Amino acid sequence: MGDSNVNLPPGFRFYPTDEELVVHFLHRKVSLLPCHPDVIPDLDLYPYDPWELDGKALGEDNKWYFYSRKTQNRVTNNGYWKPLGVEEAVIGRSGNKKVGTKKYLVFYVGEAPSGMKTNWIMHEFHLSDSASTSSTTSSSTRSSKRRAPKKIVSTHQI
C-alpha cells in the first residue's frame, strides 16, 4: 500500500464496496464512532495534485482513499477537479434504502475553464441526509461533528 504509516497485517487488502465506504467508514467517522480497521486518513485534498497523494492517503493498487471536508474550492497547485455532473445513489444491503451518494470528478491541468483533461478520476462519497442526522443533542458532540470530515474520497488513474 502507498501509505507506509498504516500498520496492517500481512495479506490485508483494502477493497471496499461503495456501501461499505459510506456505512462502515464515513457514517462511523461523522458519528464519531470508532472504525475498525482505522486505516483511512484525514486529508486536506486541494493543496495536492492527484499524483502527489501516494504516501499521504491509504493506497491500494492505483487508488487512494481519504476523508476530506466538503468544500466548493476544488483547485490544486496545477489544476482543478471538475464535476462530471454524474451522481449515483449508494444503496444499502437491504436494497431499498439510499445510504449516500457517489459523485464523479475529473482532474484538469491548468486554469478553469480552459484546462487540459487528464485520466485522473475522483469518486466522492457523501452520506444521505437521513444518514447524517443524529439523535444526539449534546452541543459538544454537534460541534465536533461540524469539524469532522463530511465525505470520503477515492482517487485513481484510468
C-alpha positions in Angstrom: 0.0 0.0 0.0 1.1 3.5 -0.6 0.7 4.6 3.0 3.6 3.2 4.9 2.3 4.7 8.2 -0.5 2.2 8.4 0.3 -0.9 10.3 -1.7 -3.6 8.7 -1.4 -7.4 8.9 0.3 -9.3 6.1 -2.1 -10.0 3.3 -4.5 -7.2 4.2 -6.2 -5.8 1.1 -8.5 -2.8 1.2 -11.2 -3.3 -1.4 -14.4 -1.9 0.0 -17.8 -1.6 -1.8 -19.5 1.7 -2.2 -21.9 0.8 0.5 -19.1 -0.2 2.9 -17.3 3.1 2.3 -20.5 5.0 3.2 -21.9 2.9 6.0 -18.9 1.3 7.7 -16.4 4.1 7.3 -17.9 7.5 6.6 -21.0 7.2 8.7 -19.0 6.0 11.7 -16.4 8.8 11.2 -19.0 11.5 11.0 -20.8 10.0 14.1 -17.5 10.0 16.0 -17.7 6.2 16.4 -14.5 4.0 16.1 -13.7 2.5 12.7 -12.1 -1.0 12.6 -9.7 -1.0 11.0 -9.0 2.7 11.3 -6.9 2.9 8.1 -8.3 5.9 6.1 -6.6 9.2 7.0 -8.0 12.7 7.0 -6.5 14.8 4.2 -7.0 18.3 3.1 -7.1 17.3 -0.6 -6.9 20.5 -2.5 -3.4 21.6 -1.9 -2.3 18.4 -3.6 -2.3 17.3 -7.3 -3.5 13.7 -7.7 -0.1 12.4 -8.4 1.1 13.7 -5.0 -1.3 11.5 -3.0 0.9 8.5 -2.8 2.1 8.2 0.9 -0.5 10.8 2.1 -3.6 8.6 1.7 -4.4 4.9 2.0 -3.3 3.5 -1.3 -4.4 0.2 -2.8 -3.4 -0.7 -6.3 -3.8 2.6 -8.2 -6.4 4.0 -5.8 -6.1 6.3 -2.8 -8.7 6.7 -0.1 -9.0 9.5 2.4 -11.6 11.5 4.4 -12.0 15.2 3.4 -14.2 18.1 4.3 -16.8 19.4 1.9 -15.7 22.4 0.0 -16.6 24.2 -3.2 -12.9 25.0 -3.9 -11.5 22.1 -5.9 -8.4 23.9 -7.1 -4.9 22.5 -6.6 -1.4 23.9 -7.4 -1.5 22.8 -11.0 -5.2 22.3 -11.9 -8.7 21.6 -10.7 -11.3 18.9 -10.2 -14.3 19.3 -12.4 -17.6 17.5 -11.5 -18.9 15.4 -14.4 -22.5 16.0 -13.3 -23.0 12.4 -12.6 -24.4 11.4 -9.2 -25.3 7.8 -8.2 -27.3 6.7 -5.2 -25.4 4.3 -2.9 -28.0 1.7 -1.8 -27.7 -0.3 1.4 -27.6 -4.1 1.6 -31.3 -4.3 2.0 -31.6 -2.9 -1.5 -34.3 -0.3 -0.8 -32.6 2.4 1.3 -30.4 5.1 0.0 -27.4 5.5 2.4 -25.4 8.0 0.4 -24.3 9.4 -2.9 -21.3 8.9 -5.2 -20.2 11.9 -7.3 -17.6 11.7 -10.1 -15.0 14.3 -10.9 -12.1 14.6 -13.4 -8.8 16.4 -12.9 -7.8 19.1 -15.4 -4.3 20.6 -15.6 -4.3 24.4 -15.9 -6.7 27.1 -15.1 -10.5 26.7 -15.3 -12.3 26.6 -17.7 -9.6 26.0 -20.3 -7.6 23.3 -18.6 -6.5 20.0 -20.2 -8.4 16.9 -19.2 -6.3 14.1 -17.6 -7.0 10.5 -16.8 -7.4 11.1 -13.1 -10.9 10.3 -11.7 -12.2 11.1 -8.2 -15.2 9.4 -6.5 -16.7 11.5 -3.7 -19.0 9.6 -1.3 -21.4 11.6 0.8 -23.9 10.5 3.4 -27.6 10.8 2.5 -29.4 13.5 4.6 -31.2 10.9 6.6 -28.0 9.0 7.4 -26.1 12.2 8.5 -28.7 13.3 11.1 -28.2 12.2 14.7 -30.4 11.8 17.7 -27.6 13.1 19.9 -28.4 16.6 21.4 -25.1 17.3 23.1 -23.7 20.6 21.9 -20.1 19.5 22.1 -20.9 16.4 20.0 -22.7 18.6 17.4 -19.7 21.0 17.4 -17.3 18.1 16.9 -19.4 16.7 14.0 -19.2 20.0 12.2 -15.4 19.7 12.2 -15.5 16.0 11.2 -14.9 15.1 7.6 -18.1 15.1 5.6 -17.0 12.9 2.6 -14.8 10.0 1.8 -12.8 10.2 -1.4 -11.4 7.5 -3.8 -9.0 8.9 -6.4 -7.4 6.8 -9.2 -5.9 7.0 -12.7 -7.7 5.3 -15.6 
